């Protein structure tokens, strides 16, 4: 019944069994009935009710069982006490239960006692002790092949590691939880299938009894009904298959069309960037080289032009590198983007005497950034730092990157002279940043914070 989620029917059967056991009287039967009711309440997370039933089971079992036989019920009783928040009462009883579990040489009961202590210590603010009992419980469970107890121990250790800020260990234990959850889910599914098969077999038997009493009158009608149902199902499946094929073809066409448009837009943006940035620099280098070839300038002026050509060529190379990086699929990870952002800041800010305060949300390291979003974010970031260096007269710039649901938020905040003096809001740079944000479905806001300017860009992750 419980495997199929029929808790009400299961409770009725257990209550009937309890009444029968009380009438006999049968102390063991009464204890089993109360224990079953406790387990049922526990599955429904009714902790107080479960504790009451376990307490009644213990009162019945104590008439026939010794200390070793009482241990499983007492463990369940103290676990429910802890679940209700009575940590002091649970803490007073748990160490004794652990000693008795060791003496009984029962690994699964020892693991339960250790996990109970781990939960209590975590609740009262002693994570180190909780970690000790949880780790030892996990080792015993794995050594003895106790899958449910291994799952419970890994789940408790993941929670303890998160509270301690030990994220790598928390990930390891959460991975272990997932592995054992799959195994336990498979077992639960097999039990449900077995229960469904039993229910089905019973209904089949009842159907056969009914059919035997009405075979002559209903057999022909049943065969005709089956034939009609078969034809209806065939027709319905045929229509459904055709609809699915049509829908799949339409969705595939839509997907390919959308990808073609995205690719065309990306090519257009890359071509525009290369034409505007790199093309103008190469034109400048060509013009200056022609002038130098004519030999009309003094050596000092020639050297100045050569320095300008060198700087322009370096900028052109950086622009080419940025364009290649922005479309390279190997750099789709957030870690690669963060490295690129830091590198660029350390290239441009120290020369202007601006200090960098850079922070990124740790959750970003596990994210993949779409190509268009990555390209837009990087060029917005470059333009923002360029404005700080060129206009702000700032001493420090703070950069923050964090996740907001399915959006990536970039904040660039300097302590410079603000909007009123720089006129930054009307510049071509800000218009370019807004166009890049809008092209990927994002937005940009700019605020005068006195001192300084705060630029906030929010771009979608998919």
C-alpha positions as CSV (number, residue, x, y, z in Angstrom):
1,X,0.0,0.0,0.0
2,X,2.7,2.5,1.0
3,X,4.7,1.7,-2.2
4,X,1.7,2.9,-4.2
5,X,1.2,5.9,-2.0
6,X,-2.1,4.5,-0.5
7,X,-1.4,5.7,3.0
8,X,-5.0,5.9,4.1
9,X,-5.6,2.2,3.2
10,X,-2.3,1.2,4.8
11,X,-3.3,3.0,8.0
12,X,-6.7,1.3,8.1
13,X,-5.0,-2.2,7.8
14,X,-2.5,-1.4,10.5
15,X,-5.2,-0.2,12.9
16,X,-7.2,-3.3,12.3
17,X,-4.1,-5.4,13.0
18,X,-3.6,-3.5,16.2
19,X,-7.1,-4.2,17.4
20,X,-6.8,-7.9,16.7
21,X,-3.4,-8.0,18.5
22,X,-4.9,-6.2,21.5
23,X,-7.8,-8.6,21.7
24,X,-5.6,-11.8,21.6
25,X,-3.5,-10.3,23.5
26,X,-0.2,-10.4,21.6
27,X,2.5,-8.1,22.8
28,X,4.7,-8.7,19.8
29,X,1.8,-8.2,17.4
30,X,0.8,-5.0,19.2
31,X,4.4,-3.7,19.0
32,X,4.6,-4.6,15.3
33,X,1.3,-2.7,14.6
34,X,2.5,0.4,16.5
35,X,5.9,0.3,14.8
36,X,4.2,0.1,11.4
37,X,2.0,3.1,12.2
38,X,5.1,4.9,13.3
39,X,6.9,4.1,10.1
40,X,3.9,5.3,8.1
41,X,3.7,8.6,10.0
42,X,7.4,9.0,9.5
43,X,7.0,8.7,5.7
44,X,4.4,11.4,5.9
45,X,6.7,13.6,8.0
46,X,4.3,13.6,11.0
47,X,7.0,13.5,13.6
48,X,5.0,13.9,16.7
49,X,2.5,11.2,15.7
50,X,5.4,8.9,14.7
51,X,7.1,9.5,18.1
52,X,3.8,8.6,19.9
53,X,3.5,5.3,18.0
54,X,7.2,4.4,18.5
55,X,6.7,5.0,22.2
56,X,3.7,2.7,22.3
57,X,5.7,0.1,20.4
58,X,8.5,0.3,22.8
59,X,6.1,-0.1,25.8
60,X,4.8,-3.3,24.2
61,X,8.1,-4.7,23.1
62,X,9.8,-4.3,26.5
63,X,7.5,-7.1,27.8
64,X,9.2,-9.7,25.5
65,X,12.4,-8.3,24.1
66,X,15.8,-7.7,25.7
67,X,18.0,-4.6,25.3
68,X,19.3,-5.7,21.9
69,X,15.8,-6.3,20.6
70,X,14.6,-2.9,21.8
71,X,17.4,-1.0,20.1
72,X,15.8,-0.4,16.7
73,X,12.6,1.0,18.2
74,X,14.4,3.1,20.7
75,X,16.6,4.6,17.8
76,X,13.4,5.4,15.9
77,X,11.9,7.0,19.0
78,X,15.0,9.2,19.6
79,X,15.2,10.1,15.9
80,X,11.6,11.5,16.1
81,X,12.4,13.3,19.3
82,X,15.3,15.1,17.5
83,X,13.1,15.8,14.4
84,X,10.6,17.6,16.7
85,X,13.4,19.9,17.9
86,X,14.0,18.4,21.4
87,X,17.7,18.3,20.9
88,X,18.6,18.1,24.6
89,X,16.5,15.0,25.2
90,X,17.9,13.4,22.0
91,X,21.5,14.2,23.0
92,X,21.0,12.7,26.4
93,X,19.9,9.3,24.9
94,X,21.9,9.1,21.7
95,X,25.4,8.2,23.1
96,X,24.0,5.3,25.1
97,X,22.3,4.0,22.0
98,X,25.6,4.1,20.0
99,X,27.3,2.1,22.7
100,X,24.5,-0.5,22.7
101,X,24.7,-0.7,18.9
102,X,28.4,-1.4,19.0
103,X,27.9,-4.1,21.6
104,X,25.1,-5.7,19.5
105,X,27.6,-5.8,16.6
106,X,24.9,-4.3,14.3
107,X,26.4,-2.1,11.6
108,X,23.2,-0.6,10.4
109,X,22.0,0.3,13.9
110,X,25.5,1.8,14.6
111,X,25.3,3.9,11.5
112,X,21.8,5.1,12.5
113,X,23.1,6.1,15.9
114,X,26.1,8.0,14.4
115,X,23.9,9.9,12.0
116,X,21.5,10.8,14.8
117,X,24.5,12.2,16.8
118,X,25.7,14.1,13.6
119,X,22.2,15.6,13.2
120,X,22.0,16.7,16.9
121,X,25.5,18.3,16.8
122,X,24.7,20.1,13.6
123,X,21.5,21.4,15.1
124,X,23.2,22.7,18.3
125,X,26.0,24.5,16.4
126,X,28.9,22.0,16.6
127,X,29.6,21.1,13.0
128,X,33.0,19.6,13.7
129,X,31.5,16.9,15.9
130,X,28.7,16.5,13.4
131,X,31.3,15.9,10.7
132,X,33.1,13.3,12.8
133,X,30.1,11.2,13.4
134,X,28.8,11.6,9.8
135,X,32.1,10.6,8.3
136,X,32.5,7.6,10.5
137,X,28.9,6.6,9.8
138,X,29.5,6.8,6.1
139,X,32.6,4.7,6.3
140,X,30.7,1.9,8.2
141,X,27.8,2.0,5.8
142,X,30.0,1.7,2.7
143,X,32.1,-1.0,4.3
144,X,29.0,-3.1,5.0
145,X,27.1,-2.4,1.7
146,X,24.3,-0.5,3.4
147,X,22.9,1.6,0.6
148,X,20.1,3.4,2.4
149,X,22.4,4.3,5.3
150,X,25.2,5.4,2.8
151,X,22.6,7.7,1.1
152,X,21.5,9.2,4.5
153,X,25.1,9.7,5.6
154,X,26.2,11.4,2.4
155,X,23.1,13.7,2.5
156,X,24.0,14.7,6.1
157,X,27.6,15.3,5.3
158,X,26.7,17.5,2.3
159,X,24.5,19.6,4.6
160,X,27.4,19.8,7.2
161,X,29.9,20.8,4.5
162,X,27.7,23.5,3.2
163,X,27.3,25.0,6.7
164,X,31.1,24.9,7.1
165,X,31.6,26.5,3.7
166,X,33.5,23.5,2.4
167,X,32.1,23.6,-1.1
168,X,34.3,21.0,-2.7
169,X,33.5,18.4,-0.1
170,X,29.8,19.4,-0.3
171,X,29.8,18.8,-4.0
172,X,31.5,15.4,-3.5
173,X,28.9,14.3,-1.0
174,X,26.1,15.6,-3.0
175,X,27.4,13.6,-6.0
176,X,27.4,10.5,-3.8
177,X,23.8,11.3,-2.7
178,X,22.8,11.4,-6.4
179,X,24.5,8.1,-7.2
180,X,22.8,6.2,-4.3
181,X,19.5,8.0,-4.9
182,X,19.4,6.5,-8.4
183,X,20.0,3.0,-6.9
184,X,17.4,3.5,-4.2
185,X,14.9,4.9,-6.6
186,X,15.4,1.9,-8.8
187,X,14.6,-0.4,-5.8
188,X,11.6,1.7,-4.9
189,X,10.4,1.5,-8.5
190,X,10.7,-2.3,-8.5
191,X,8.7,-2.5,-5.3
192,X,6.0,-0.3,-6.8
193,X,6.0,-2.4,-10.0
194,X,5.6,-5.6,-7.8
195,X,2.8,-4.0,-5.9
196,X,1.1,-2.9,-9.1
197,X,1.5,-6.4,-10.5
198,X,-0.1,-7.9,-7.4
199,X,-2.9,-5.4,-7.7
200,X,-3.3,-6.1,-11.3
201,X,-3.3,-9.9,-10.7
202,X,-6.0,-9.5,-8.1
203,X,-8.2,-7.4,-10.4
204,X,-7.6,-10.0,-13.2
205,X,-8.8,-12.8,-10.9
206,X,-11.9,-10.8,-10.0
207,X,-12.5,-10.0,-13.7
208,X,-12.2,-13.7,-14.6
209,X,-14.8,-14.6,-11.9
210,X,-17.2,-12.1,-13.4
211,X,-16.5,-13.3,-16.9
212,X,-17.1,-16.9,-15.9
213,X,-20.6,-16.1,-14.7
214,X,-21.5,-14.0,-17.8
215,X,-19.4,-15.7,-20.5
216,X,-22.2,-16.6,-22.9
217,X,-23.9,-13.2,-22.9
218,X,-20.8,-10.9,-22.8
219,X,-18.1,-12.8,-24.8
220,X,-19.2,-11.7,-28.2
221,X,-19.8,-8.1,-27.0
222,X,-16.3,-8.0,-25.4
223,X,-14.6,-9.2,-28.6
224,X,-16.4,-6.6,-30.7
225,X,-15.5,-3.9,-28.2
226,X,-11.8,-5.0,-28.3
227,X,-11.8,-4.9,-32.1
228,X,-13.3,-1.4,-32.1
229,X,-10.8,-0.2,-29.5
230,X,-7.9,-1.7,-31.5
231,X,-9.0,0.1,-34.7
232,X,-9.5,3.3,-32.7
233,X,-6.1,3.0,-31.2
234,X,-4.5,2.3,-34.5
235,X,-6.2,5.3,-36.1
236,X,-5.3,7.5,-33.1
237,X,-1.7,6.4,-33.1
238,X,-1.5,7.0,-36.9
239,X,-2.9,10.5,-36.6
240,X,-0.7,11.2,-33.6
241,X,2.4,10.0,-35.4
242,X,1.7,12.2,-38.4
243,X,1.1,15.2,-36.2
244,X,4.3,14.6,-34.4
245,X,6.2,14.3,-37.6
246,X,4.7,17.6,-38.9
247,X,5.4,19.3,-35.6
248,X,9.0,17.9,-35.5
249,X,9.6,19.1,-39.0
250,X,8.3,22.6,-38.3
251,X,10.3,22.9,-35.1
252,X,13.5,21.7,-36.9
253,X,12.8,24.3,-39.6
254,X,12.3,27.0,-37.0
255,X,15.5,26.0,-35.2
256,X,17.6,26.0,-38.3
257,X,16.1,29.3,-39.4
258,X,16.8,30.9,-36.0
259,X,20.4,29.6,-36.0
260,X,20.9,31.0,-39.5
261,X,19.7,34.4,-38.5
262,X,21.9,34.3,-35.3
263,X,24.9,33.3,-37.4
264,X,24.3,36.0,-39.9
265,X,23.9,38.6,-37.2
266,X,27.1,37.4,-35.5
267,X,29.0,37.6,-38.8
268,X,27.6,41.1,-39.3
269,X,28.7,42.3,-35.9
270,X,32.2,40.8,-36.2
271,X,32.6,42.4,-39.6
272,X,31.5,45.7,-38.3
273,X,33.8,45.5,-35.3
274,X,36.8,44.6,-37.5
275,X,35.9,47.3,-40.0
276,X,35.4,50.0,-37.5
277,X,38.2,49.2,-35.1
278,X,40.9,47.3,-36.9
279,X,40.2,48.8,-40.3
280,X,40.7,52.4,-39.1
281,X,43.9,51.5,-37.3
282,X,45.4,49.8,-40.3
283,X,44.4,52.8,-42.4
284,X,46.2,55.1,-40.0
285,X,49.3,52.9,-40.1
286,X,49.3,52.9,-43.9
287,X,48.9,56.6,-44.1
288,X,51.7,57.3,-41.6
289,X,54.0,54.8,-43.3
290,X,53.5,56.5,-46.7
291,X,54.4,59.9,-45.1
292,X,57.5,58.4,-43.5
293,X,58.5,56.8,-46.8
294,X,58.7,60.3,-48.4
295,X,61.3,61.4,-45.8
296,X,59.8,64.8,-45.2
297,X,60.1,64.8,-41.4
298,X,62.9,65.4,-39.0
299,X,64.3,62.3,-37.1
300,X,62.5,63.3,-33.9
301,X,59.1,63.6,-35.7
302,X,59.8,60.4,-37.5
303,X,60.3,58.6,-34.2
304,X,57.0,60.0,-32.9
305,X,55.2,58.7,-36.0
306,X,56.9,55.4,-35.6
307,X,55.8,55.2,-32.0
308,X,52.2,56.0,-33.0
309,X,52.4,53.3,-35.7
310,X,53.6,50.8,-33.1
311,X,50.8,51.7,-30.7
312,X,48.2,51.5,-33.5
313,X,49.5,48.1,-34.6
314,X,49.4,46.8,-31.0
315,X,45.8,48.0,-30.7
316,X,44.9,46.4,-34.0
317,X,46.5,43.1,-32.8
318,X,44.5,43.3,-29.5
319,X,41.3,44.0,-31.4
320,X,41.9,41.0,-33.7
321,X,42.7,38.8,-30.6
322,X,39.5,40.0,-29.0
323,X,37.4,39.2,-32.1
324,X,38.9,35.7,-32.4
325,X,38.5,35.0,-28.7
326,X,34.9,36.1,-28.7
327,X,33.8,33.5,-31.4
328,X,36.1,30.6,-30.3
329,X,33.9,27.9,-28.8
330,X,36.7,26.7,-26.5
331,X,36.2,29.8,-24.4
332,X,32.4,29.4,-23.7
333,X,33.1,28.7,-20.0
334,X,32.6,31.4,-17.4
335,X,36.2,30.8,-16.1
336,X,37.7,31.7,-19.4
337,X,35.5,34.9,-19.5
338,X,36.6,35.9,-16.0
339,X,40.3,35.4,-16.9
340,X,39.9,37.5,-20.0
341,X,38.2,40.3,-18.0
342,X,40.9,40.4,-15.4
343,X,43.7,40.3,-18.0
344,X,42.2,43.3,-19.8
345,X,41.7,45.3,-16.6
346,X,45.3,44.7,-15.6
347,X,46.5,45.9,-19.0
348,X,44.7,49.2,-19.1
349,X,44.1,50.4,-15.5
350,X,47.6,50.4,-13.9
351,X,49.0,52.7,-16.7
352,X,46.2,55.3,-15.7
353,X,46.9,54.9,-12.0
354,X,43.5,53.3,-11.3
355,X,43.2,50.5,-8.7
356,X,41.1,47.4,-9.5
357,X,38.6,45.7,-7.1
358,X,37.4,42.7,-9.0
359,X,34.9,40.1,-7.6
360,X,32.9,37.4,-9.3
361,X,30.1,35.2,-8.0
362,X,31.5,31.7,-7.3
363,X,28.4,30.2,-8.9
364,X,29.5,31.6,-12.2
365,X,32.4,29.0,-12.5
366,X,29.9,26.2,-13.2
367,X,28.0,28.2,-15.9
368,X,28.4,28.2,-19.7
369,X,28.1,31.6,-21.4
370,X,26.4,31.8,-24.8
371,X,28.7,33.1,-27.5
372,X,26.6,36.2,-28.2
373,X,26.3,37.1,-24.5
374,X,30.0,36.5,-24.0
375,X,30.9,38.8,-26.9
376,X,28.5,41.6,-25.8
377,X,29.6,41.4,-22.2
378,X,33.3,41.6,-23.0
379,X,33.0,44.6,-25.4
380,X,30.7,46.4,-22.9
381,X,33.3,45.8,-20.2
382,X,36.1,47.1,-22.4
383,X,34.2,50.3,-23.3
384,X,33.3,50.9,-19.6
385,X,37.0,50.6,-18.5
386,X,38.0,52.9,-21.5
387,X,35.5,55.5,-20.2
388,X,36.9,55.3,-16.7
389,X,40.5,55.7,-17.9
390,X,39.7,58.5,-20.4
391,X,37.0,60.5,-18.6
392,X,36.5,59.7,-15.0
393,X,39.7,60.8,-13.3
394,X,39.1,58.0,-10.9
395,X,41.5,56.4,-8.4
396,X,39.6,53.1,-8.0
397,X,37.1,51.0,-10.0
398,X,35.0,48.2,-8.6
399,X,33.9,45.4,-10.9
400,X,31.2,42.9,-9.8
401,X,29.8,39.9,-11.7
402,X,27.0,37.8,-10.3
403,X,24.1,35.6,-11.4
404,X,20.5,36.8,-11.1
405,X,18.4,33.8,-12.1
406,X,19.0,33.3,-15.8
407,X,20.8,36.7,-16.2
408,X,24.4,37.7,-15.8
409,X,24.8,41.1,-14.1
410,X,28.0,43.2,-14.7
411,X,28.6,46.3,-12.4
412,X,31.4,48.8,-13.1
413,X,31.6,51.5,-10.4
414,X,34.3,54.2,-10.2
415,X,35.0,56.9,-7.7
416,X,35.6,59.6,-10.3
417,X,34.0,62.9,-11.1
418,X,30.6,61.6,-12.3
419,X,28.3,62.2,-15.2
420,X,27.9,66.0,-14.9
421,X,31.5,66.7,-15.6
422,X,32.4,64.0,-18.1
423,X,29.4,64.1,-20.4
424,X,29.8,60.4,-20.7
425,X,26.1,59.8,-21.1
426,X,25.9,61.4,-24.5
427,X,29.0,59.7,-25.9
428,X,29.3,57.3,-28.8
429,X,30.7,54.7,-26.4
430,X,27.6,54.5,-24.2
431,X,25.4,54.2,-27.3
432,X,27.5,51.3,-28.6
433,X,27.2,49.6,-25.2
434,X,23.5,49.9,-25.2
435,X,23.3,48.6,-28.8
436,X,25.3,45.6,-27.8
437,X,23.1,44.9,-24.8
438,X,19.9,45.2,-26.8
439,X,21.2,43.0,-29.5
440,X,21.2,40.0,-27.1
441,X,18.1,40.9,-25.2
442,X,19.8,42.7,-22.3
443,X,19.8,46.2,-20.8
444,X,22.2,48.8,-19.4
445,X,21.6,51.4,-16.7
446,X,23.9,54.3,-15.8
447,X,23.7,56.3,-12.6
448,X,25.6,59.2,-11.1
449,X,26.6,58.1,-7.6
450,X,28.5,61.2,-6.4
451,X,31.3,60.4,-6.5
452,X,31.6,58.3,-9.6
453,X,29.4,56.5,-12.0
454,X,27.8,53.1,-11.7
455,X,27.2,51.1,-14.9
456,X,25.0,48.0,-14.6
457,X,24.6,45.6,-17.5
458,X,22.2,42.7,-17.4
459,X,22.5,40.1,-20.1
460,X,20.6,36.8,-20.6
461,X,22.3,33.4,-20.3
462,X,19.9,31.6,-22.7
